[in-house]
Amino acid sequence: MDGKVFALAEVSDHNKMKDCWLIINGKVYDVTKFLEDHPGGDEVLLSATGKDATDDFEDVGHSPSAREMMDQYYVGEIDVLTIPKKKEYTPPKQPHYNQDKTSEFIIRLLQFLVPLAILGLAVGIRIYTKSS
């Protein structure tokens, strides 16, 4: 069985307790015999079936001995053309903050005049309180 190339659909059919295959780094592994011995439990492996489980595998940070153990479960390669491409996330367009349609000129004018008015008020209060 070594070196056989499998399609994703074919590997996806092996998603049960008595027949469990995983795809990791482009290789197909029959982990059925390992399900009960897996430190994370069989649910972890079963949840990774039917897809490329490379990210799941790498995120956990398996030891070198765990990586060596994988060789005994190797059954072949995955046909990478059958794995769907990952879609790049594009955030939804956000509406412009100026939703009330106030013109840019008025906003800039207010950004200049409001601090100026506050400063004038502070100076006026200072002069008024000093003269009293």
VENJO-V999533 format. One record per helix or strand of 2 or more residues. SS is the DSSP state (H for helix, E for strand). FROM is the first residue (numbers start at 1). TO is the last residue. Records with the same first field share a line. If there is no record, write none. Layout:
SS = FROM-TO ; FROM-TO
This chain:
E = 4-6 ; 15-16 ; 19-24 ; 27-30 ; 74-78
H = 8-12 ; 32-37 ; 42-47 ; 54-60 ; 64-73 ; 80-82 ; 104-131
